[in-house]
Amino acid sequence: MATNEHTAETVLRSPLGRVRGLGSAKGGTHHWWLQRVTSIALLPLTIWFALAAASLAGASYIDTVAWIGRPWNAVLLLATIGLTFHHTASGLQVVMEDYANVEWVKVGGILAIKAICMMLALASALAVLKIAV
Amino acid sequence: MSIMKDNREATMAGRRSDGSAVKRPLSPHLQVYDMLQMTSALSISHRITGIAWSFGVVLLVWWLVAAAGGPEAFARVQWFMSSWLGLLGLFGMTAAAWFHTLNGVRHLAWDAGYGYDIPTTYRSGRMVLIGTAVLTVLTWVIAVIAWA
């Protein structure tokens, strides 16, 4: 066990643990990396959806439902929904971690964000499936 | 070490590579930044537009759920989205979405190690702003043509 000259504290950490650098969070860069992966995937999907949604402006109920129900549109919509809410939840989590300094507010806030994003994603996905299937 | 009173202390306690304990400095907050500088203004705008978009996606959920619900539910969404408030909200969402998307590409380039020098940072910042304006107008030109 390493002692050091800077403080009198004993380091209760193995050299391997220090090299891995994961600390007590165990997650490492997983959260950060998934934010990047979802953002790359959302880039083409968002451009597609923004332009498609704009071209649906003023479309009737029948035309809109027909557009959502087309197989490729439904698949792309489901992908957009899943990735959007994943990216949203991880982004808002970082905002909570940065600004909420009371532990229960932070943990409660992150859980609430995850719950709301999950419910909204499921509701949207169910709507698309109901129309498309 | 005593019990933490503020969980920010957790981010301040670190270890050097030799294992010795060190108190890390906290990153500076809003008060030290000149918000008229494009770099810091665009940085906080990325977070603000991200949060705004989080609320904006609720409109997308409403639109899809209403479409699945039937003609009456869909008519209510269309009424709201074509109202003065709805159009203002959608326009804001379009601008926020394009800004967050384009500035997100800028962030990905930084993550990959490109564009860190000051002139490039300002140039890419200007490109994001111009791109946001162009794509927002383009999206609404498409919408107006489709609507008409």
HADDOCK unambig.tbl for C-alpha pairs under 7 A between the chains (distance, minus, plus):
assign (segid A and resid 4 and name CA) (segid B and resid 20 and name CA) 5.85 0.50 0.50
assign (segid A and resid 6 and name CA) (segid B and resid 20 and name CA) 6.40 0.50 0.50
assign (segid A and resid 7 and name CA) (segid B and resid 21 and name CA) 6.84 0.50 0.50
assign (segid A and resid 11 and name CA) (segid B and resid 19 and name CA) 6.70 0.50 0.50
assign (segid A and resid 43 and name CA) (segid B and resid 101 and name CA) 6.87 0.50 0.50
assign (segid A and resid 51 and name CA) (segid B and resid 139 and name CA) 6.30 0.50 0.50
assign (segid A and resid 54 and name CA) (segid B and resid 139 and name CA) 6.07 0.50 0.50
assign (segid A and resid 54 and name CA) (segid B and resid 140 and name CA) 6.83 0.50 0.50
assign (segid A and resid 54 and name CA) (segid B and resid 142 and name CA) 5.87 0.50 0.50
assign (segid A and resid 54 and name CA) (segid B and resid 143 and name CA) 4.36 0.50 0.50
assign (segid A and resid 55 and name CA) (segid B and resid 142 and name CA) 5.88 0.50 0.50
assign (segid A and resid 55 and name CA) (segid B and resid 143 and name CA) 5.37 0.50 0.50
assign (segid A and resid 55 and name CA) (segid B and resid 146 and name CA) 5.25 0.50 0.50
assign (segid A and resid 56 and name CA) (segid B and resid 146 and name CA) 6.65 0.50 0.50
assign (segid A and resid 57 and name CA) (segid B and resid 143 and name CA) 5.34 0.50 0.50
assign (segid A and resid 57 and name CA) (segid B and resid 146 and name CA) 5.85 0.50 0.50
assign (segid A and resid 57 and name CA) (segid B and resid 147 and name CA) 5.24 0.50 0.50
assign (segid A and resid 58 and name CA) (segid B and resid 147 and name CA) 4.79 0.50 0.50
assign (segid A and resid 61 and name CA) (segid B and resid 71 and name CA) 6.13 0.50 0.50
assign (segid A and resid 61 and name CA) (segid B and resid 74 and name CA) 6.63 0.50 0.50
assign (segid A and resid 65 and name CA) (segid B and resid 67 and name CA) 6.25 0.50 0.50
assign (segid A and resid 88 and name CA) (segid B and resid 54 and name CA) 6.12 0.50 0.50
assign (segid A and resid 101 and name CA) (segid B and resid 6 and name CA) 6.35 0.50 0.50
assign (segid A and resid 101 and name CA) (segid B and resid 7 and name CA) 5.92 0.50 0.50
assign (segid A and resid 101 and name CA) (segid B and resid 8 and name CA) 6.63 0.50 0.50
assign (segid A and resid 102 and name CA) (segid B and resid 6 and name CA) 6.90 0.50 0.50
assign (segid A and resid 103 and name CA) (segid B and resid 7 and name CA) 6.76 0.50 0.50
assign (segid A and resid 120 and name CA) (segid B and resid 61 and name CA) 6.68 0.50 0.50
assign (segid A and resid 123 and name CA) (segid B and resid 65 and name CA) 6.99 0.50 0.50
assign (segid A and resid 124 and name CA) (segid B and resid 61 and name CA) 5.33 0.50 0.50
assign (segid A and resid 124 and name CA) (segid B and resid 64 and name CA) 6.03 0.50 0.50
assign (segid A and resid 124 and name CA) (segid B and resid 65 and name CA) 6.17 0.50 0.50
assign (segid A and resid 127 and name CA) (segid B and resid 64 and name CA) 5.86 0.50 0.50
assign (segid A and resid 127 and name CA) (segid B and resid 65 and name CA) 5.12 0.50 0.50
assign (segid A and resid 127 and name CA) (segid B and resid 68 and name CA) 5.17 0.50 0.50
assign (segid A and resid 128 and name CA) (segid B and resid 64 and name CA) 6.72 0.50 0.50
assign (segid A and resid 130 and name CA) (segid B and resid 68 and name CA) 6.44 0.50 0.50
assign (segid A and resid 131 and name CA) (segid B and resid 68 and name CA) 5.81 0.50 0.50
